[in-house]
Amino acid sequence: MNIEELFERLFNFEKQPVRVKKNKTKGHVIAFVLTVVLFFIIDYITLPAWNLRSPGFLLLIAFIIAVWATLDQILTFSQNKYATKAYGVSVLIVLIVMTLGLLSSEFLNAARYRDQITIREVKTFSSDFETVELNRIPVVDKQTAIQLGEKQIGTVASLGSQFFVQSDYSLISIQDQIYRVTALDYRDPIKWLNNRREGIKNFVMVNVTNPNDVRLMDYEAGMKYTPSAYLNDQLIRHVRFNHRSAIIGGYSLEVDDAFNPYWVVSVVSPEIGWFGGLSAQGVIIVDPSSGDSNYYDMEDIPSWVDRVQPSNIAWSQIDNWGYYVNGFFNTLFSQKDMLQTTDGYNYVSIDGQVYVYSGLTSVGSDRSIVGFALINLRTKEATFYEIGGADEYSAMSSAQGQVQHLNYRATFPVLLNIGDVPTYFISLKDQEGLVKMYSFVAVSNYDAVGVGENIQAALNDYSNRLSDFDIIIDEPSLMESLVGTVGGIYSVIEGGNTVFYITMNEDPRLFRVVAKDHIESIFLSIDDQIEVGFYESDELMIDVIMFDHLGVNYNP
């Protein structure tokens, strides 16, 4: 073969376009396949909602289009008009997302963001908050529940080596009791592989009013779908692949009236503009064993479901209500009449419904509040109580100050109605996280503090402190009274004070009466008729708050 023939074969300009065309077609196909594979990998990992009102989904589409255009040009060794147009489409989608984001922003919709939640303003605290009963005070906070749950799982051989207790602990109301409930989950991929067929056959429930009521509940069907499972057993991935267009706002574990566990997944949707003002529109309820899932609109949600609105979304709407009172620019300059929530929030149960609450304070103010806001996590109904006083952290510091020599740490307060007096209830823990004492602090005056080794003692001390500040508790609403005949009297000296321990023929308990507080007690004799008032308690020794010797009429 001579040189001329070689050049003819290498540079055959008549046949070369056919080969180039074949190479380009192959490049187009490979670029398309690689792009599709990449899309499904990213989709499997990030789990976006296939919803045009989800900015994450639109940005993923823009990214995938740009990736295809780049791969197509690399694999075809050419710059073609389709790739150029694809880049343009990708940029256009990004610009559309940015524009819709701006049109949905607080900057242009401050009034709509403020009005997204309707808040009923009341001035009477007791209108919704019923006076609490002693045996209904929530003494178990989330951290304590976590400790109790860890101890409970340790009582079952081999359970702790395979699973850990999730730290979520949703607050729920069931059968007139309030519980924190959470699931167990797999410790690692090996534990998941070993146990996934049978699932997890237990979950934890902690009664918030009784730290001794900690239950490792049996669930024979076994939880196969959990937040920390892997591949398609992961809860959110399982929900996503069965509800592709749902925008998920959060999830929690709840139990129905028969104590069967279900995952309750909040489905949210924008209410302002195209992307803004997310709010729950319904829930997806998932059977953790079978994986069966059903979507329910707000009006169709089963009555046992307590948590529909995600706490962070509900609370952001309260922030907007206080923040945009006079529009967006007011937040930048004069800040007139603006309110903001205090740091932290907690939960209360009212009439079997779970509420999230926090104090509201004026912007720029220090450690004081102008009131409280509560949101029903099922209905999103909100109430603002106009109550001036100390914020939660001031109350915590005040409670710690009463026992500073013991170095106890205060838990975040629970808001209670104690005899129509707005009151913070606080547990005091030692360095090991064990509850050692309890405290009541008046919202209106954090110097009115009562502490005690049990709730009744703390409440007695609190009642006395309130009287020092001329704050009157509606005691009859808190107290139980008993009329009976004295069966025995025993007197001792405690701290320089005379204290009578009295038995009554009509009741097996022992009643403690401090003589200096109840002068008529010094006239007591066997068989005398008396009336005593005391806070409800399961203890066998009762501190008497009200005492009346029915045979003596003594008015000091």
C-alpha angles and dihedrals in degrees: 000000000000128000094261093056091047092053090046092056095043095046103033098155093185096059100031096081090058091055092045091051091052091050092049093051090051090048092051091052095047092047091051093048093047091048093051091048091049091049093054092045092052091042091051092051102040098032100207120185111254089232128126088219090062111089091201092060094048092049090049089054090050091050093048092050090051091048091052092050091051095046091045092056093044095049096043094043088227144094108234133182094247093059090046091052090046090056088051092051090049093052090044091055091050091050091048091051091050092048094047089046090054092046089051095046131113088243092071099025107039094134092050092050090051092050095045089097122042112219124197110215118212133171100200110082095194094057091090104010108078116209106270123242116226093239090052099055110119105237098165114081124189096269092050090048089053091053093046091048092051090052091049095053089049090063092070117074115243093358094103092049092058103036142028128211113251114236096221099097102179115210111236137170119224134161092353091305132103119227140176108222131190140164133240118238140193118278096215143342093277092055088049092053092048095049108026096099094057095031126206110315099195142054132180131246124183122191105226092208095050121039089193091063099080114146131196095201121210118233108180094184089063127224108262097166114061136149094254099042118112138247113348093350091070108110100230093042090051091049093045095053091050096043106032098171099044117112103219118217101180144302141235138184115247136167129224124230090280092053093252110149124235135172111239111202118192116225113205134190135189115261099179121059116322100311108011137096101031114202134166115269098175144321140259112222114205127196101223092211106044097024092230109156134187133185119227127192117224095266093050100048112126114257094241093064110103104173118057103135114063108240095231093052094045091049094048087058090055088051090052091049091057097034103051097043091127101024135272101296091053087066090059102044128012096012089201117183092352120156130193134187120254120247109281136011139215141198134252132183118226121179091342094308125114117233132184116216142179139166122265121219135181114263109266095014122130127238096324135103136212093204148314132274123207129191126196104227092210103046102018089231108156135199131191118206114200102220123146119212147087123338123238096266093051088053091049091051091048092052092047089050091062091060101027091133088064095049092227119168123224123230121225106280129258114218114235140171107234107184092327090309114120104237139180115223114205134181117216116216135193125230091277091058094251118141109244105162143009132225139196119202125186113236092215093052121017090196087072096085131156124191133181144155089250134026095257093051091048091049092049091051090046092052091053092048092050091055089055088061094043091249109143122211117211088237100177089065089057101037137083116210132206132189117201152127123282111247099176142359127206122177128199137168114244119179091340093308129110112240125189121209108202133191121201127207091226098052133041095215128100115241121210117208123183106215097212091056095045110034095181089067091076089069094057123134134169114283093020117143114240140168120215131188124202142158115268111266142156091221121114092223114061128196109222115227098176125032130182125177100209092203095052128063103195120161112178 
